[in-house]
Amino acid sequence: MKTLTLFSLAALSIGLVGSSTAAVVGYINVATPAGQKVLLGNQLHTTNDTLVTVIPVAPPGANFFKYDGTFHTYTFDDVDLAWTGDTSLAVGEGGFFVSPVNTTITFVGTVLQGRLTNTLPIGVKAIRTSMVPQSGRISADLQLPAEAGDNLYQYRGTYSTFTFDDVDLAWVPTEPTNRVGEAFFYLKAATGVSNLWIRNFTVQ
């Protein structure tokens, strides 16, 4: 039986539900404090990777904000106990989640394997996350193809900006990390050409 590495971070965890030689099913827990925005990233595949299926249950009054150049708001209605709409939440995508009460969002799904491709739009901000549920340095560990002038914006209560320097060809002030279940804003430089974030991944 294949096993999946168990990550235990502050407010984040991932574990194995079951596995076979063909697929590995896992879960990711992300703690969300009351009234605080958390930039969530989907890293597990479901039968239909949309908000309604990826986060089927949330506290009444919770909001999810999806960005496609502008923010679109989806509310977990306190009467129908359902989202007021639906939107794509594919593996590698994300959005802001805010709950009126302390809660834990649990992602459940299949760990994608093989050649995984996530698009990084050139010259346009997009919310992205690793398609593999791993924590690590964004380029050195997670293999994001950074180019001169790229910017990554991390949100952990406040924004932090990281730039891929065009002289040293390194992240400054430091190389950012991506946590399990976390997303970030990415702005690829208009001069960029490497707009595909490709991982070849197999659960060992």
trRosetta pair geometry for C-beta under 8 A, 3 or more apart (Angstrom, degrees):
i j d omega theta_ij theta_ji phi_ij phi_ji
1 19 5.5 116 -174 78 88 109
1 20 7.7 -50 -129 -101 76 32
2 19 4.5 -122 62 159 88 146
2 20 7.7 -2 20 79 105 12
2 21 7.2 128 -22 -102 112 41
2 24 5.7 -84 96 -85 127 115
2 203 5.1 83 169 117 136 116
2 204 7.4 163 -147 109 99 20
3 16 6.2 -83 -153 -54 60 161
3 19 7.1 -141 -81 10 30 160
3 203 7.8 -165 76 168 32 110
4 14 7.2 -92 137 134 121 105
4 15 7.2 124 85 -178 115 28
4 16 4.3 152 36 -77 107 102
4 19 7.2 170 -26 -69 98 133
4 24 5.6 132 -61 174 117 136
4 26 5.3 -86 96 -88 173 129
4 111 6.5 167 -110 -32 133 156
4 203 6.0 -45 -92 -143 79 128
5 14 7.9 41 94 88 67 114
5 134 7.7 46 65 -109 130 89
6 13 7.4 -2 -174 -168 85 88
6 14 6.7 -169 -141 83 47 68
6 15 5.5 21 -118 -104 97 72
6 16 7.4 -82 -74 -8 89 88
7 12 6.8 -24 118 120 112 100
7 13 6.5 -179 88 -142 70 43
7 14 4.9 36 38 32 99 101
7 133 7.7 -145 9 147 134 92
7 134 7.6 157 -59 -136 140 44
7 135 5.8 127 -145 1 147 114
7 180 5.0 138 78 -14 152 148
8 12 7.7 159 -158 89 28 65
8 13 5.4 10 -110 -109 63 93
9 12 4.0 0 64 58 107 106
9 13 7.2 -168 32 -71 67 51
9 135 6.4 113 -57 -58 142 162
9 179 5.7 -153 106 -149 169 116
9 180 6.6 159 12 32 131 100
11 30 6.7 41 145 -161 91 53
11 31 3.9 -107 -152 45 92 111
12 28 7.3 -16 -165 -172 85 91
12 29 6.9 162 -152 85 37 67
12 30 5.9 4 -108 -106 78 67
12 31 7.5 -114 -60 13 46 83
12 135 7.8 112 107 -66 146 131
12 179 5.5 173 -16 163 172 121
12 180 5.1 146 163 70 128 93
12 181 5.4 -170 -137 39 111 124
12 182 7.3 -53 -94 -35 147 100
13 28 7.2 171 89 -152 46 49
13 29 4.7 7 53 47 91 107
13 180 7.7 -12 171 89 4 137
14 26 6.0 25 -180 164 95 127
14 27 6.8 177 -148 89 56 47
14 28 4.7 -15 -99 -100 87 76
14 29 7.6 -163 -74 18 41 68
14 133 5.3 151 -132 155 159 130
14 180 5.0 -102 -31 176 125 153
14 181 7.4 -175 -66 -34 101 104
15 26 6.4 172 88 -157 36 87
15 27 5.7 -10 57 56 82 90
16 19 6.3 -36 -165 -33 119 111
16 24 7.0 -64 -131 -172 96 100
16 25 7.6 94 -165 82 61 58
16 26 5.6 -50 -105 -106 43 85
17 25 4.4 -58 64 111 113 100
17 26 5.9 -180 2 -108 88 23
17 27 5.7 88 -49 -23 108 100
17 108 6.9 57 -44 -149 152 99
18 24 8.0 -172 97 -152 45 47
18 25 5.0 14 55 50 78 114
19 23 7.1 -153 -146 101 57 52
19 24 4.5 -1 -116 -115 101 73
19 25 6.8 -158 -77 24 54 68
19 203 7.5 -124 -138 113 134 152
20 23 5.7 28 50 46 95 69
20 24 7.8 -156 34 -73 51 49
23 110 5.3 -50 -167 -138 114 118
23 111 7.8 148 -173 48 66 72
24 110 6.8 116 73 -157 50 67
24 111 4.5 -18 82 37 106 116
24 113 7.5 89 19 -41 106 122
24 203 4.9 42 -19 1 154 168
25 108 7.4 23 178 -180 98 81
25 109 6.9 -122 -144 146 76 18
25 110 5.6 -46 -96 -93 66 60
25 111 7.5 -160 -94 -3 17 80
26 44 6.1 -138 70 -106 88 129
26 108 7.6 -157 101 -142 38 52
26 109 7.3 -19 59 69 65 49
26 110 7.8 95 18 -136 75 19
26 111 5.4 47 7 -46 121 105
26 133 6.6 -141 93 47 148 160
27 44 7.5 -12 -109 -55 30 170
27 106 5.8 -7 -173 -173 112 99
27 107 6.5 160 -157 84 55 56
27 108 4.8 -14 -104 -99 90 75
28 43 6.4 74 -32 55 157 108
28 44 6.4 -174 0 -18 111 124
28 106 7.0 158 78 -155 47 51
28 107 4.3 2 51 51 100 107
28 133 6.1 -141 -73 -139 127 134
28 180 5.8 -149 -136 154 119 105
28 181 4.5 172 159 -73 130 110
29 104 5.3 -6 -166 179 99 119
29 105 7.4 149 -155 78 47 47
29 106 5.3 -16 -98 -100 70 79
29 181 7.5 -70 81 -66 24 162
30 38 6.6 154 153 150 121 146
30 40 6.1 150 87 -114 168 99
30 104 6.8 154 75 -160 39 66
30 105 4.8 -16 61 60 97 96
30 106 7.9 -178 21 -78 68 34
30 107 7.6 42 -4 -9 106 99
30 181 4.2 -167 -68 153 118 145
30 182 7.7 151 -119 -65 130 65
31 102 7.6 -9 -172 -169 92 90
31 103 7.8 171 -152 96 53 36
31 104 5.2 -33 -98 -102 59 84
32 36 6.9 -166 -177 73 71 89
32 38 4.7 -113 -116 1 97 145
32 97 6.0 -71 -114 107 154 111
32 98 7.4 -167 175 -126 126 31
32 99 5.2 101 111 13 124 119
32 102 7.3 167 89 -151 57 46
32 103 5.5 -10 60 66 99 78
32 104 7.1 161 15 -100 77 29
32 105 6.0 46 -14 -12 122 102
33 36 4.5 30 76 25 98 129
33 38 7.9 129 28 -53 69 115
33 102 5.8 -22 -135 -107 46 83
34 99 6.3 -81 -115 98 50 85
34 100 6.2 5 -152 153 91 31
34 101 5.0 -23 -101 -141 108 21
34 102 5.0 -57 -37 -47 90 61
35 98 6.8 18 -154 -174 23 105
35 99 7.7 -71 -34 82 32 51
35 100 6.7 40 -65 -133 72 40
36 98 6.7 -163 87 -129 24 89
36 157 6.9 -28 -162 -104 120 77
37 65 8.0 -21 -137 24 116 129
37 96 4.9 -19 -163 -163 109 115
37 97 7.3 139 -153 69 57 37
37 98 4.9 -40 -91 -74 61 108
37 155 7.1 -42 113 151 111 134
38 96 7.1 138 69 -154 37 61
38 97 5.3 -28 64 63 91 89
38 98 7.2 152 14 -81 72 55
39 94 6.2 64 169 142 77 132
39 95 7.5 -135 -148 129 62 16
39 96 5.7 -36 -96 -93 62 66
39 127 7.2 -145 -165 -146 107 119
39 154 8.0 -161 52 -164 150 50
39 155 4.5 105 -22 63 134 114
39 182 6.3 54 91 -163 87 74
39 183 4.9 -116 151 66 94 84
39 184 6.7 85 130 -83 145 38
40 94 5.3 -170 98 -155 52 100
40 95 6.4 -12 59 62 89 56
40 96 7.5 128 15 -126 81 16
40 97 5.0 28 -9 -2 126 120
40 105 6.5 -31 -111 83 144 157
40 181 6.4 -43 -145 170 75 79
40 182 7.2 -85 -127 -116 30 34
40 183 6.0 27 102 3 26 109
41 92 7.7 -20 -173 -156 103 16
41 93 7.3 179 -146 103 70 26
41 94 3.7 -51 -97 -77 61 130
41 127 7.7 -155 -97 157 87 96
41 128 7.5 32 -126 144 123 31
41 129 2.7 90 -165 -48 146 159
41 130 7.4 78 136 35 147 59
41 178 7.7 -14 27 -173 162 112
41 181 6.2 151 55 174 77 26
41 182 5.4 16 12 104 113 21
41 183 3.2 143 -69 -61 98 84
41 184 7.8 -16 -61 -4 132 59
42 49 6.7 136 139 -161 154 107
42 54 5.4 -46 -111 -152 133 147
42 89 5.0 112 -27 156 149 92
42 90 6.8 169 80 106 133 22
42 91 5.6 -109 117 -103 96 42
42 92 7.3 -35 77 22 82 30
42 93 5.9 5 37 65 108 71
42 94 6.3 -178 2 -85 69 66
42 107 6.3 166 -132 -127 69 141
42 129 7.1 147 45 51 41 134
43 91 6.1 70 -140 -148 26 87
43 92 7.7 86 -102 -58 58 42
43 107 6.9 97 47 114 72 159
43 111 8.0 4 142 -120 86 71
43 129 6.2 -92 -66 119 94 125
43 130 6.4 20 -112 88 119 76
43 131 6.6 154 -136 -161 73 26
43 132 6.9 -1 -162 115 113 12
43 133 4.1 127 131 -79 136 83
43 180 6.9 -97 35 -157 159 69
43 181 6.6 -101 12 -78 119 44
44 91 6.8 -165 54 -102 10 106
44 107 4.9 145 33 145 122 112
44 108 6.6 -118 116 143 151 12
44 109 3.2 140 142 61 101 104
44 110 6.4 137 -171 50 80 31
44 111 6.5 -45 -117 -77 79 51
44 133 6.6 15 -59 -54 84 132
45 49 6.3 -59 -140 -71 63 119
45 91 5.2 -42 -73 -45 79 131
45 109 4.9 -178 68 158 34 126
45 110 4.6 -37 63 61 97 92
45 111 7.8 -179 16 -71 93 5
45 112 5.4 91 -24 -60 126 96
46 49 5.7 142 48 -82 84 62
46 53 5.0 -172 111 136 147 115
46 54 5.9 -163 7 -86 137 65
46 108 7.5 69 -88 89 105 66
46 109 4.5 -92 -63 -104 67 122
46 110 7.7 156 -78 13 31 83
47 53 6.8 -111 60 -174 78 151
48 52 7.8 -16 104 74 117 96
48 53 4.6 118 76 -3 89 162
49 53 7.0 -102 -101 76 18 118
49 54 6.1 46 -152 -60 58 115
49 88 6.9 34 110 -162 87 70
49 89 5.7 -132 163 82 77 62
49 90 4.5 83 118 -107 139 51
49 91 6.3 -87 -128 -22 153 69
50 53 5.4 75 55 21 76 97
50 54 6.6 -163 83 -5 28 98
50 86 5.0 27 161 179 132 108
50 87 6.4 158 -159 80 88 28
50 88 5.9 -65 -109 -107 73 32
50 89 5.7 98 -158 22 22 88
51 54 6.1 -63 -128 45 23 103
51 55 5.9 -34 -171 42 65 98
51 64 5.9 160 -142 96 133 161
51 66 7.4 -100 -61 -55 130 129
51 74 6.0 63 139 89 167 167
51 83 5.9 129 119 -124 117 172
51 86 5.5 -169 50 -146 99 59
51 87 5.1 44 -13 49 120 75
51 88 7.9 42 -23 69 80 9
51 89 5.0 111 -67 -22 56 130
51 95 8.0 -26 -94 37 112 146
52 55 7.8 -67 -117 65 9 62
52 56 6.5 43 167 -107 52 65
52 82 7.7 16 -130 -168 103 90
52 83 5.5 -127 -91 33 80 133
52 86 4.7 -36 -21 -111 116 111
53 56 6.2 8 -135 -69 27 96
54 89 4.6 -104 18 95 153 134
54 107 6.5 -11 -174 -125 87 91
54 109 7.7 -31 -122 -39 76 138
55 58 5.9 32 156 -54 111 111
55 64 7.0 152 62 -75 149 145
55 89 7.5 -22 1 92 95 174
55 97 7.5 -177 -112 -108 168 138
55 105 6.0 -29 -121 -151 112 114
55 107 7.7 -46 -75 -88 74 73
58 62 4.0 -101 148 55 122 149
58 64 7.8 -152 -56 -41 170 106
58 76 4.1 -151 75 -56 110 161
58 83 7.8 64 25 -73 122 88
58 97 7.8 -134 -130 -159 138 117
58 99 6.7 -140 -178 -102 99 106
58 103 7.2 103 -156 126 66 163
58 105 7.3 -1 -105 -101 92 96
59 62 4.9 108 62 -41 76 112
59 76 6.8 118 79 81 37 142
59 99 4.9 83 39 -158 125 110
59 100 6.1 -134 117 46 130 83
59 101 5.1 -166 -146 42 165 104
59 103 5.2 -146 -27 -57 118 148
60 76 6.0 -130 -119 113 32 98
60 77 7.2 -28 -141 124 83 27
60 78 3.5 77 -175 -107 124 81
60 81 6.7 -61 -85 -102 96 72
60 100 7.8 -35 89 34 60 127
61 75 7.1 -26 -144 -168 29 102
61 76 6.7 -32 31 71 20 86
61 78 5.6 18 -45 -57 80 113
61 99 7.8 95 92 -158 82 54
61 100 4.6 6 102 -11 127 134
62 75 7.2 154 83 -155 45 56
62 76 4.4 22 53 23 91 122
62 97 6.9 3 177 -172 111 88
62 98 6.8 177 -156 91 69 47
62 99 4.4 -18 -108 -107 105 71
62 100 6.7 -121 -74 1 59 77
62 103 7.5 -53 -86 32 136 154
63 73 5.8 -26 -163 -161 114 98
63 74 6.9 141 -159 75 60 48
63 75 5.3 -26 -100 -99 76 70
63 76 7.6 -131 -69 7 33 77
63 96 8.0 3 111 110 92 93
63 97 7.3 169 89 -150 52 45
63 98 5.3 -2 57 57 94 92
64 73 7.5 143 76 -156 47 49
64 74 4.6 -18 61 63 96 103
64 75 8.0 -167 21 -74 69 28
64 76 8.0 76 -12 -35 97 89
64 83 7.4 -24 26 -128 124 121
64 87 8.0 -162 112 41 122 122
64 95 5.6 66 178 109 89 131
64 96 7.1 158 -158 86 47 55
64 97 5.3 -12 -105 -101 76 75
65 71 4.8 -11 -173 -164 107 116
65 72 7.1 152 -155 70 55 41
65 73 5.7 -19 -101 -99 76 67
65 74 7.7 -170 -75 23 31 74
65 95 5.5 -173 82 176 51 103
65 96 4.1 -2 51 58 109 104
65 97 7.7 -157 19 -68 74 33
65 98 7.8 28 -9 2 108 101
66 71 7.1 138 71 -154 37 59
66 72 5.0 -22 63 58 92 97
66 74 7.0 38 -6 -6 105 113
66 87 4.7 -117 -12 119 169 159
66 88 7.8 122 -154 60 147 66
66 89 7.7 -109 -101 -79 122 86
66 95 4.5 -52 -93 -104 57 143
66 127 7.9 -131 -153 37 55 141
67 70 7.2 -157 -145 99 65 18
67 71 5.4 -31 -93 -93 75 66
67 72 7.8 -178 -81 15 27 74
67 95 6.6 167 1 -117 78 84
67 96 8.0 68 -31 -2 105 95
67 125 7.4 -49 144 117 133 105
67 126 7.5 170 102 -142 106 40
67 127 5.3 107 50 -17 115 117
67 185 7.9 -21 79 -104 161 99
68 72 7.1 8 16 -7 103 114
69 124 7.2 -42 -88 -164 89 113
69 125 7.9 136 -100 62 46 89
71 96 7.9 -15 -136 30 125 122
72 85 7.9 -80 155 86 116 143
72 87 6.6 142 90 -80 133 151
74 83 5.1 8 170 -167 114 109
74 84 5.7 -172 -155 53 63 84
74 85 5.1 -118 -114 57 100 87
74 86 7.5 86 -124 -84 144 21
74 87 6.5 -138 -44 2 141 115
75 83 7.2 145 77 -148 33 58
75 84 4.8 30 51 -4 80 125
76 81 7.3 8 172 -153 90 42
76 82 7.2 -151 -149 117 65 10
76 83 5.8 -39 -95 -87 61 60
76 84 7.9 -129 -76 -16 17 80
77 80 4.6 31 89 42 131 92
77 81 6.7 -90 82 -39 77 17
77 82 5.9 -7 39 58 106 59
77 83 7.4 140 -4 -132 86 9
77 84 5.6 110 -49 -66 106 86
78 81 7.4 25 -151 -73 23 61
83 86 6.4 105 97 -77 133 63
87 95 8.0 70 92 -46 134 158
88 93 6.5 37 127 65 93 173
89 93 5.6 -150 -152 89 42 117
89 94 7.6 60 -149 -103 87 26
89 95 7.1 -80 -110 5 102 116
90 93 4.8 78 56 4 71 121
91 112 5.7 125 134 -15 170 137
91 116 7.9 -77 117 -154 126 122
91 131 5.1 72 142 -140 104 85
92 116 7.7 171 -62 167 127 111
92 118 4.0 -160 -158 -110 145 122
92 128 6.1 -20 170 -154 78 80
92 129 6.0 -165 -148 63 34 68
92 130 7.4 -84 -111 136 70 14
92 131 4.3 -16 -70 -78 101 89
92 197 7.8 162 -148 75 127 124
93 127 6.5 67 -166 96 65 92
93 128 6.9 -49 -106 -112 40 47
93 129 7.2 -29 65 22 7 93
93 183 7.5 1 155 -115 32 142
94 127 4.7 -116 68 148 84 114
94 128 6.9 111 15 -159 104 2
94 129 5.1 84 -37 -22 127 116
94 182 7.8 22 -125 161 159 31
94 183 2.7 -141 51 -56 168 161
94 184 7.9 61 54 9 147 33
95 127 6.0 112 -79 100 49 165
95 183 7.2 34 -9 50 25 157
96 155 7.8 -30 -98 92 101 157
97 105 6.5 23 125 -48 168 154
99 102 7.4 114 97 -111 126 7
99 103 4.8 -95 157 22 173 120
105 181 7.9 152 86 -167 105 128
107 181 6.6 -178 9 -112 129 99
111 132 7.6 47 -166 -141 97 63
111 133 6.3 -91 -116 17 101 114
111 203 6.0 80 99 -56 141 127
112 116 5.5 105 118 -97 125 123
112 131 6.0 -46 61 161 133 105
112 132 7.5 -109 66 -87 88 61
112 201 7.4 73 103 74 74 121
113 116 7.9 -90 -157 -48 9 109
113 201 5.8 -119 -133 101 57 79
113 202 5.2 66 -161 -112 115 54
113 203 6.2 -82 -90 -4 126 84
114 200 7.2 -54 165 -144 32 63
114 201 7.2 -14 39 59 23 64
114 202 7.3 64 -61 -77 38 81
115 198 6.6 -15 -169 -164 86 102
115 199 7.7 162 -153 85 40 44
115 200 5.5 -17 -97 -101 65 77
116 131 4.4 -164 161 98 138 145
116 132 6.8 161 47 -49 160 88
116 198 6.9 150 79 -154 54 50
116 199 4.6 -11 58 61 107 91
116 200 7.6 -180 17 -83 75 27
116 201 6.0 -9 2 21 123 112
117 196 5.6 -28 -155 -165 101 106
117 197 7.2 135 -159 72 46 54
117 198 5.3 -10 -101 -100 74 79
118 128 6.2 113 160 -153 132 118
118 131 5.4 -170 -48 -38 119 116
118 196 7.4 135 68 -163 43 55
118 197 4.2 -25 66 64 97 108
118 198 7.9 -169 26 -70 67 36
119 195 6.2 14 -160 148 73 94
119 196 6.3 -32 -105 -104 56 62
119 197 7.5 -143 -63 18 8 85
120 126 6.8 -169 -144 51 51 132
120 128 6.7 -29 -100 -53 81 163
120 144 7.8 98 -64 -160 146 98
120 145 7.8 -156 21 58 146 90
120 186 5.8 -67 -141 119 104 137
120 188 4.9 104 142 -45 108 134
120 192 7.9 -64 110 130 115 150
120 194 7.8 21 56 115 128 66
120 195 5.0 -145 68 -157 78 61
120 196 7.2 -150 18 -68 87 14
120 197 5.6 88 -32 -30 110 103
121 124 4.1 -36 120 61 128 110
121 126 5.1 116 23 -33 108 132
121 188 6.6 -179 91 31 41 116
121 195 6.8 38 -113 -156 15 121
122 188 5.0 -73 -114 96 50 121
122 189 7.6 -26 -155 85 80 40
122 190 6.4 94 161 -130 92 38
122 192 5.2 -159 -125 69 100 102
122 193 7.9 24 -98 -88 138 25
122 195 5.3 -71 -47 -89 95 128
123 187 7.7 17 -150 -172 19 82
123 188 6.7 -52 -25 84 37 78
123 189 7.3 4 -77 153 65 24
123 190 4.0 53 -89 -97 112 76
123 192 7.8 -168 -39 32 70 102
124 187 7.3 -144 100 -131 18 73
124 188 7.8 0 42 43 55 87
125 153 7.9 -7 -139 21 117 130
125 185 5.4 -9 -166 -171 107 108
125 186 7.1 151 -149 75 57 37
125 187 4.8 -30 -90 -83 71 94
126 185 7.3 149 76 -152 28 61
126 186 5.8 -26 64 60 79 87
126 187 7.9 145 16 -82 64 48
127 183 5.2 43 175 152 97 133
127 184 7.2 171 -147 86 64 25
127 185 5.9 -42 -92 -93 64 59
127 186 7.8 133 -115 13 18 78
128 183 6.4 167 88 -157 22 94
128 184 6.6 -31 65 64 69 72
128 185 8.0 93 20 -136 75 18
128 186 5.1 -21 27 8 121 127
128 197 7.3 112 177 14 145 155
129 178 6.4 151 -149 -170 73 131
129 182 6.5 163 -122 96 121 45
129 183 4.1 -82 -55 -101 107 72
129 184 7.0 121 -87 13 66 72
130 133 7.4 157 98 -83 108 22
130 134 6.2 -81 125 52 155 78
130 142 4.8 -93 -99 -153 127 131
130 144 8.0 -101 -90 -55 83 103
130 178 5.3 140 -18 108 110 147
130 199 7.5 58 -163 -38 88 153
131 197 7.8 152 -6 108 108 109
131 199 6.1 -168 59 34 106 128
131 201 7.9 -173 97 17 96 145
132 142 7.2 -170 55 -137 109 87
132 199 5.5 -110 -23 131 123 164
132 201 4.9 -174 -93 -107 130 167
133 180 5.3 50 -174 -137 82 100
133 181 7.6 34 -138 -45 97 64
134 141 7.2 -137 127 147 123 113
134 142 6.6 178 83 -96 109 93
134 180 6.8 -49 -153 -82 4 91
135 177 6.5 32 179 172 87 110
135 178 6.6 -156 -137 94 56 57
135 179 5.0 0 -113 -131 111 45
135 180 5.2 -70 -51 -28 93 79
136 140 7.4 -124 156 83 105 81
136 141 2.9 -103 152 108 133 152
136 142 5.3 157 78 -41 107 90
136 177 6.3 -138 131 -144 15 90
136 178 6.9 -9 57 51 53 79
137 140 4.1 13 91 47 132 103
137 141 4.5 115 47 6 73 103
137 142 6.9 -160 90 7 44 88
137 175 4.8 29 -156 125 112 128
137 176 7.5 129 -148 86 61 36
137 177 5.7 -56 -90 -96 43 74
138 141 7.5 44 -6 51 9 84
138 142 5.4 -50 -152 51 34 120
138 144 4.9 -30 159 26 88 131
138 146 7.4 77 110 -48 112 121
138 152 6.5 -77 -105 -96 178 171
138 171 7.4 104 50 -72 115 155
138 175 6.4 -153 31 174 88 90
138 176 5.1 27 -18 79 128 84
138 177 6.7 -157 -38 -113 77 21
138 178 5.5 93 -93 -20 82 104
139 142 7.0 -37 -64 60 13 75
139 143 6.8 51 -158 -121 44 13
139 144 5.1 -83 -88 60 65 79
139 145 7.5 110 -128 -90 99 17
139 146 5.1 -62 -82 1 136 115
139 171 7.0 174 11 -34 126 121
139 175 6.5 -104 33 -150 98 123
140 175 6.4 42 -3 161 113 164
142 178 5.9 4 -28 38 165 125
142 199 7.4 -52 -176 -86 62 128
143 197 7.3 130 107 -169 81 80
143 198 7.4 -73 130 80 124 54
143 199 5.6 137 62 -94 134 82
144 197 5.2 -20 -123 -128 70 117
145 194 3.9 -101 127 143 135 137
145 196 7.4 34 23 75 138 53
145 197 6.3 -158 13 -103 87 62
145 198 7.8 27 -26 23 120 80
146 150 5.0 -140 -153 55 79 146
146 164 4.2 175 166 -90 119 150
146 171 6.8 -31 166 -69 175 93
147 150 5.4 102 56 -30 62 114
147 164 6.3 112 79 98 22 148
147 188 7.0 49 43 -156 109 91
147 189 6.1 -114 95 34 102 116
147 191 7.6 -141 131 95 128 83
147 192 4.6 142 62 -119 143 93
147 193 7.2 127 -92 32 165 65
147 194 5.7 151 -45 34 122 108
148 164 6.1 -128 -107 113 25 99
148 165 7.3 -33 -130 121 75 28
148 166 3.6 72 -161 -110 116 80
148 169 6.6 -57 -75 -101 89 75
148 189 6.5 -32 98 12 56 164
148 191 7.3 -28 81 84 95 123
149 163 7.4 -29 -144 -167 25 97
149 164 6.7 -29 35 71 24 90
149 166 5.8 29 -46 -65 78 112
149 189 3.2 71 100 -93 114 143
149 190 7.8 -61 126 28 143 63
149 191 6.3 71 44 43 150 108
149 192 7.2 -140 74 -53 105 93
150 163 7.2 155 84 -155 50 53
150 164 4.3 28 51 20 94 123
150 186 7.3 -11 -175 -170 104 89
150 187 6.9 164 -160 89 58 58
150 188 5.3 -21 -115 -124 97 52
150 189 5.3 -92 -65 -17 53 90
150 192 6.5 68 -73 -80 97 136
151 161 6.3 -22 -165 -164 108 96
151 162 7.0 146 -158 78 57 50
151 163 5.3 -21 -101 -100 77 72
151 164 7.7 -130 -68 9 36 76
151 186 7.5 161 89 -156 56 45
151 187 4.5 0 59 58 99 105
151 189 7.9 105 -8 -62 77 75
152 161 7.6 148 79 -157 49 48
152 162 4.6 -15 61 62 97 104
152 163 8.0 -166 23 -73 69 30
152 171 7.8 -20 27 -133 123 120
152 176 5.3 -129 100 26 139 151
152 184 5.6 20 -174 144 95 138
152 185 7.2 150 -162 84 47 59
152 186 5.5 -13 -108 -106 73 74
152 187 7.8 -163 -74 26 32 69
153 159 5.5 -17 -172 -159 100 110
153 160 7.3 157 -156 75 51 44
153 161 5.6 -16 -104 -102 75 70
153 162 7.8 -168 -75 24 32 73
153 184 6.3 163 76 -180 50 88
153 185 3.9 -9 58 62 108 111
153 186 7.6 -156 23 -70 75 31
153 187 7.4 46 -12 -5 106 103
154 159 7.0 138 74 -155 47 54
154 160 4.7 -17 61 59 101 97
154 161 8.0 -165 22 -74 74 24
154 162 6.9 42 -9 -6 107 111
154 176 5.5 -178 -45 -148 134 136
154 184 5.1 -36 -97 -121 62 115
155 158 7.4 -143 -145 108 63 15
155 159 5.5 -28 -95 -93 76 65
155 160 7.9 -178 -79 18 30 71
155 184 7.3 166 10 -121 76 62
155 185 7.5 67 -22 -5 105 99
156 160 7.2 -5 26 0 98 114
160 176 7.5 154 104 -107 116 116
162 171 5.3 4 175 -169 113 108
162 172 7.1 162 -158 78 67 35
162 173 7.3 -99 -117 27 75 58
162 174 7.3 -70 -120 68 115 52
162 175 7.4 83 -166 -143 142 26
162 176 4.5 -134 -11 -35 164 114
163 171 7.2 147 78 -150 33 58
163 172 5.6 -24 65 61 84 87
164 169 7.2 10 172 -152 92 44
164 170 7.2 -160 -150 108 65 12
164 171 5.7 -39 -96 -89 64 61
164 172 7.9 138 -113 15 17 75
165 168 4.6 28 91 44 132 91
165 169 6.6 -96 82 -43 77 17
165 170 5.7 -6 38 57 109 61
165 171 7.4 160 -3 -117 86 10
165 172 4.9 56 -46 -5 116 121
166 169 7.4 24 -150 -73 22 62
168 172 7.4 93 53 -48 131 115
170 175 7.4 -77 -180 -66 83 96
171 174 6.4 10 111 131 105 26
171 175 4.0 112 53 -98 139 60
171 176 6.5 -129 -177 -1 151 71
176 184 7.3 103 138 -118 148 165
178 182 5.9 -168 -170 82 67 105
178 184 6.5 -103 -106 -11 98 123
179 182 4.0 64 61 4 90 134
188 192 4.4 -85 166 40 104 162
188 195 6.3 137 118 -108 174 81
189 192 4.6 124 64 -35 77 98
192 195 6.5 114 123 -67 112 81
